[in-house]
């Protein structure tokens, strides 16, 4: 199955992208820069979402983990 056609997998990919971008921006801020545009600018936007909405992102990660564990 492709992650584009399965809604749960698509949400999982977005959550992983947000969490990974936020972690990389915290560990090495020079890699994810706000002045980059295009494809690399997506990583900055995801990192910003992770920084500003971290309680909601963490709740979404917990909810996703529970649904994966129960739904399998």
N, C-alpha and C positions, 0 to 999 in steps of 0.2 A: 504494500500500500504506500501511497505517496502522502506526505504531510500536507500537501495542498488540498487534497480531497477529503481528508478526515479532519473535522473541526477540532477534536480533542488534540490531535497531533499538531495542528497548526497553532493552537494556544500554547502547547508545550514548547514549540520552537520559539515563539515570541517571548515566553517567560525566560527561557534559557538565554536568548539574545540579550534581554534586558539585564538579567543577573550577571552575565559574563561581561557585558560592556561596563556595568557599574563597578565590578571588581577590578577590571583592567584599568579603568580610569583612576581608581583609588590607589592601585599598586604602582602604576607607571603613567602619570598624568600626561606625559609628553606624547604617548601613542595615540590618544584620542583627543583631538583638538577641535575647538569650536569653529575654527575658520575653514575647516575642510568642507567641501561640498560634494554632492553626488552620493555615491555609494558609501564612502567613508564618513560622510556627514550623518548617515543613519546610525552609526555607532555612538556618536555624540548625543544624538537625540534619545537613543535608548538608555544611555548612561544618565542623562538628565531625568528621564522618567524614573529610573531606579533610585536616584538620589532624592527626588522630591516626593515620590509616592511610595517610599520604602515600606511603610506598614501595610499598605494595600497589596504591594507586590509580594511581600512575604506571606500574607494570608492567601493570596492566589496560588503561591507555590505549595503551601500546605494543603490547600483544597485539591490541587492537581495531584499531589502525592497520594492523598486519600482515595481519590477516584481511580487512580491507576492501581493502587493496592487492592481495592475492593472490586473493581470492574474486571480484573484479570480473571 
